[in-house]
């Protein structure tokens, strides 16, 4: 619906002059009208009613009141819809969550509401259940397990079953974790409740319970599976769930399914562990794969899946740090993930890498490539595939990793690795752009303009594909999004991108056939609107500052590649195909130039001397890089390379006030001049 985004883009911008009480009534009445229309399958009219609610600028408390007074299934229907209706639901839920956040883990409030469940009045009990669900959700589960597992209080047990069932999908994950209890009676009742809720996320956990040592639990689990869409194979279901979490599939991570805690059963109790949003998908994936591993050690998907989850966690923490977020508290977790990744073994890590490459899961693939360089005894098939990847970051990581393996004696660097290392060491750092536009011609035109401006561009034709691809990228500088997409609303895509820590600083531009309307509708939620797809000056202006983390990552890889080449040159490896490129990289940062200089010590020739001497004479360069360049000149002269005019440059440095290490290296280079060059230098000085 192309005309509806305007009100949504304004994001509740209308100002209300009505008295607060009257306004609240208007909001409630209009929302109820929308719900009634939705239940009668008049979605277009329902959407307009919900949009009117948003235009009234409801407060978080008012949105929360709507949440508590509306059936959970109705909210699920809104959130599971596509396009603008889903976007309305997401905006309302953002307000609801703001109001719920303060209430969620309030033990005293939870206990008070559970006490109210004891009433014989069904209306009061229903109200208490609604409030328990709306305010506390999953945090209520630990407090209801006592009733659920009670053998002597049938009424309390029945109340717990009814309450948890009505709380629906919010309680599924803690209930799955509660299956770790030693109490068979509690396990049976948990399985029963999960079967009544019917959430497919519980399929693997319930399927595992069909093998329970207690026959009543196993029978209950078999009965419950019919409503859970289980394959009947617990490990297979759990691996599929873990894969869905790692890939951030909307099947398991729709907006209402995210949490800030991960549940586990420890020391006879249900325990919640606080988890950052960026880490939540892989934390859940890890839980699934560990459970699958406990069930079936031979399942071929378990260890590769676990390797991807660990690598994903490492990549997420790195992305957060690169975005300027303080990750000090997350360092121990990331360190343990490194250890756990190593324990999966090189075979599993290589299988994980292969799958990551197939799914364009770039950030995970980059971590796995580096890990495999240390883990594997020789280059793997996955690493070779990574070297041919279309993703520049992955390809660079693979080149460095394979080069390091060669220096460690784990293999021999072939021409493909040498050339790839040369490309990494000498590649100019470019901006990364992503274009999401279903208009193929326009999208291609925007991409061409961005490429002409020196950017590396990826693209997608739908919002979902675009978001999926973006989440697998290690970094990004700018995103261009069409104001109309075939699958989801543009504002939803924009919101999703802004929620990702790794892209927090990347400006988002809109491309529209009606720029004026788009500017009014989206306002300052975007950095600007492209009126002319051939003019991307506004985009380049928005990125005029430092490239920050992207530059640091590229420089790190370039420096590592140059140093690997230097080491390989020292072993006698022929670097003839990249020596000219290395000489051209001497003007880059020190970590690149030093490695390039020492590589030229072994493979450089007279044609490289002028560039090296220029570095030696540059007072603006560091002492270390000037010394390295001088030593490369010395090595080339010792092999008979002609100095030409570089001899005079080096002589000037040797007699200057340069640091001693630089003057000494320059003097030694002069000491290796040929007789002809010495004579020419002497004649010039006379």
C-alpha positions, 0 to 999 in steps of 0.5 A, spaced: 500 500 500 503 505 497 499 511 500 499 508 507 507 509 509 506 516 510 502 516 516 507 511 519 513 514 517 511 520 521 511 515 527 505 518 531 507 525 529 500 528 530 499 533 536 493 532 540 489 537 543 484 533 547 483 532 554 488 526 556 482 522 559 478 523 553 484 522 548 485 515 552 478 513 550 478 515 543 485 511 543 481 505 546 475 506 542 479 506 535 483 500 537 477 496 539 474 498 532 480 496 528 480 489 532 473 488 530 474 489 523 480 485 523 476 479 526 471 480 520 477 479 516 476 487 513 484 488 514 484 494 510 479 498 514 483 495 520 489 498 518 486 505 517 483 504 524 490 502 527 494 507 523 489 512 526 491 510 533 498 511 532 496 518 529 493 520 536 500 519 539 499 514 545 503 513 550 507 507 552 502 506 558 496 507 553 499 502 548 500 497 554 493 498 556 491 496 549 495 490 550 493 487 556 485 488 554 486 484 547 487 477 546 494 475 545 492 471 539 489 478 536 496 481 537 499 475 534 495 475 528 497 483 527 505 481 528 505 475 523 501 479 518 505 482 512 507 489 510 503 495 513 499 491 518 505 488 521 509 495 521 503 498 525 503 492 530 511 493 531 510 500 533 505 499 538 509 493 541 515 498 541 511 502 546 508 496 550 515 493 551 517 500 554 512 500 559 513 492 560 520 493 561 520 496 568 515 491 570 517 484 567 522 481 573 518 484 579 518 478 584 513 481 589 508 483 583 509 476 580 507 473 586 501 477 588 498 476 581 499 468 582 496 469 589 490 472 585 489 466 581 486 462 587 480 466 586 474 462 584 471 468 580 473 466 573 473 473 570 478 475 576 482 469 574 482 471 567 484 478 569 490 476 573 492 471 568 492 477 562 496 482 567 501 476 569 502 475 561 502 482 559 507 485 565 511 479 566 511 474 561 516 468 561 519 471 568 512 468 571 514 461 569 519 459 575 514 462 580 508 457 577 512 451 577 511 449 584 503 449 582 505 445 576 509 440 579 504 439 585 502 432 586 497 434 592 494 440 590 490 438 583 486 445 583 493 449 583 496 444 578 490 445 574 490 453 575 498 453 573 496 449 566 491 453 564 495 460 566 501 457 562 497 455 556 493 462 556 500 465 556 502 462 550 508 463 546 511 467 552 512 461 556 515 456 551 522 457 552 523 457 560 518 451 560 523 447 555 528 449 559 524 446 565 524 439 562 531 439 565 528 437 572 529 431 576 521 431 577 518 426 573 511 429 574 513 436 573 516 434 566 510 430 564 506 436 566 511 441 562 510 437 556 503 437 556 502 444 557 507 445 551 503 440 547 497 445 548 501 451 546 503 448 540 509 452 539 514 449 534 520 451 537 518 446 543 518 440 538 525 438 539 525 438 546 518 435 547 521 429 542 527 428 546 522 427 552 519 421 548 525 417 550 524 419 558 525 414 563 519 415 566 513 412 561 508 417 563 513 423 561 514 419 554 507 418 553 505 425 554 511 427 549 508 422 544 501 425 545 504 432 544 508 432 538 502 432 534 501 439 535 508 441 534 510 439 527 516 435 529 519 430 525 519 425 530 527 426 531 529 430 537 536 431 534 534 433 527 529 438 530 533 441 535 539 442 529 534 445 525 531 450 531 539 452 532 540 453 525 534 458 525 536 462 531 543 462 528 540 465 521 535 470 525 530 467 521 523 470 523 520 463 524 523 463 531 525 471 531 519 475 530 519 481 533 515 478 539 520 472 540 526 476 542 528 476 549 533 479 553 535 472 557 536 465 556 533 460 560 537 454 563 535 449 569 541 449 574 541 446 581 534 444 581 531 451 579 530 455 572 535 460 571 535 466 567 542 469 564 541 476 561 543 476 554 545 482 549 540 483 543 546 482 538 548 475 542 541 472 543 540 468 536 547 465 537 546 464 545 539 460 543 543 456 537 548 454 542 543 451 547 539 448 541 546 444 539 548 442 546 541 439 547 542 435 540 549 433 542 547 430 548 541 426 545 545 424 539 553 424 539 553 422 531 548 427 528 553 430 523 549 437 524 551 438 531 558 440 531 558 444 525 552 448 528 555 449 534 561 451 531 557 456 527 554 459 534 560 460 537 563 463 531 557 468 530 558 470 538 565 472 537 563 476 530 557 479 534 562 482 540 567 484 535 561 488 531 559 491 537 566 493 539 567 496 532 561 500 533 564 503 539 560 499 544 563 497 551 564 490 550 568 489 557 563 485 560 562 480 554 569 479 553 569 473 558 564 470 554 567 471 547 574 468 550 570 462 552 567 461 545 574 461 542 575 455 546 569 452 545 570 453 537 576 450 538 573 444 541 568 442 536 574 440 531 577 442 524 572 437 521 566 441 524 569 448 523 570 446 516 563 444 515 561 450 518 565 454 514 562 451 508 555 452 510 556 459 512 559 461 505 553 457 501 549 462 505 553 468 505 554 468 512 560 473 511 561 475 519 561 468 521 565 465 515 571 470 517 571 468 524 571 460 522 577 462 517 581 465 522 580 459 527 581 454 522 588 456 520 590 455 527 586 448 528 587 444 521 593 441 520 593 443 512 588 447 508 581 445 508 576 445 502 572 450 506 578 455 506 580 454 499 572 456 497 573 462 502 579 464 497 574 464 491 569 468 495 565 474 492 565 477 499 572 481 499 572 481 507 572 473 507 577 472 501 582 477 505 581 473 511 582 466 507 588 469 504 591 471 510 589 464 513 592 460 508 598 464 508 599 463 515 599 456 514 604 456 509 609 459 514 607 454 519 609 449 515 602 446 514 602 447 507 605 450 501 603 457 498 601 456 491 600 462 486 593 463 488 595 464 495 600 469 493 596 473 488 591 473 493 595 476 499 598 481 494 591 484 493 590 484 500 596 488 502 595 493 496 588 494 496 585 501 497 580 501 502 573 502 499 566 504 502 561 498 503 554 500 500 548 496 500 542 497 495 535 494 497 530 496 491 525 491 487 525 496 481 531 492 478 533 498 473 533 503 478 537 499 483 542 498 478 542 505 476 543 507 484 549 501 484 552 504 478 553 511 481 555 508 488 560 504 484 563 510 480 564 514 487 569 508 489 564 504 493 563 496 493 556 495 492 551 489 494 544 489 493 537 485 494 530 486 490 526 485 497 526 487 504 527 480 507 533 478 502 536 485 504 535 484 511 538 477 511 544 479 507 546 485 511 546 481 518 551 476 515 556 482 513 561 484 518 561 491 516 557 497 512 558 504 510 551 506 507 544 503 505 540 505 500 532 503 501 526 504 496 520 507 499 516 501 496 518 494 497 514 488 495 514 484 501 515 489 507 514 496 509 520 500 508 520 503 515 520 496 518 527 495 514 530 501 516 528 500 523 531 493 523 537 496 520 538 501 526 537 496 531 543 492 529 549 494 533 554 493 527 550 498 523 548 503 528 553 509 525 551 507 517 547 512 514 540 510 511 538 513 504 531 513 501 530 512 493 523 514 491 519 516 485 516 521 489 522 525 493 518 530 496 512 525 499 518 521 501 521 526 505 515 528 508 513 521 510 520 519 513 523 525 516 529 524 520 529 517 520 533 517 514 539 521 512 536 523 506 532 522 499 535 521 492 531 525 487 536 523 482 539 516 482 545 518 478 547 523 483 549 520 489 553 526 492 549 526 498 551 519 500 558 521 499 558 527 503 554 523 509 560 519 509 566 524 509 568 522 516 573 517 518 571 510 516 573 507 523 572 500 524 572 498 516 578 502 515 581 498 521 579 492 519 582 493 512 588 495 515 589 490 519 588 485 514 593 488 509 598 489 514 598 481 516 598 480 508 604 484 507 607 480 513 606 473 511 609 475 504 615 477 508 615 471 512 614 467 505 619 471 502 624 469 507 623 461 506 625 462 499 618 463 496 618 466 489 613 473 490 615 475 483 608 476 481 606 481 487 613 485 488 611 490 484 604 491 487 608 491 494 612 497 492 606 500 490 604 499 497 610 503 501 605 509 501 600 506 506 600 505 513 606 502 517 604 496 518 603 495 511 609 498 509 614 495 514 611 488 511 612 490 504 619 492 505 621 486 508 618 482 503 622 486 498 628 484 502 628 478 499 624 479 492 625 486 490 630 489 484 632 495 482 626 497 479 623 498 486 629 502 489 626 509 488 620 507 492 624 504 498 629 510 498 623 515 498 620 512 504 627 512 507 628 520 506 621 521 509 621 525 515 614 524 516 614 516 516 616 512 523 623 510 524 621 503 524 618 503 517 624 508 514 629 503 517 625 497 514 625 500 507 633 502 508 634 494 509 630 492 503 635 497 499 641 494 502 639 487 500 637 489 493 644 492 492 647 486 495 644 482 490 647 487 484 641 491 484 643 498 481 641 504 485 641 510 480 639 516 483 637 513 490 644 512 492 644 520 493 638 520 497 640 514 501 647 518 502 643 524 504 639 520 510 646 517 512 649 524 513 642 527 516 640 528 523 635 522 522 634 517 528 641 512 528 637 506 526 635 509 520 642 513 518 645 506 520 641 502 515 642 507 510 649 507 511 649 499 510 645 500 504 651 505 501 656 499 503 653 494 498 653 499 492 656 496 486 663 499 484 659 503 478 654 506 483 660 508 488 663 511 483 657 515 480 656 517 487 663 520 488 663 524 482 656 527 484 659 529 491 665 532 487 
